[in-house]
Amino acid sequence: MLFKYAYPESEQHKVEHSKFIKKLNSLKSNFNKGKITISLEILNFLKDWLLNHIKISDKKYSVHILKMDIDS
């Protein structure tokens, strides 16, 4: 929807998701290799990223889409 409705920060939003996925893959790989365990640091990273992303980045595009008065 971000690209379909020409959200001006769609590329930056995509980059945020890509960085998040890259970090998750790294954490998963290190966990699977026994290099790390699930720690408070990891849980805080996930919580903070998700909450901040939803409250800030996702809120921005929701405002943009609502302004467009889209019927779908």
Secondary structure, DSSP 8 states (H G I E B T S, - for coil): -TTTTT-TTHHHHHHHHHHHHHHHHHHHHHHHTTS----HHHHHHHHHHHHHIIIIIIHHHHHHHHHTT---
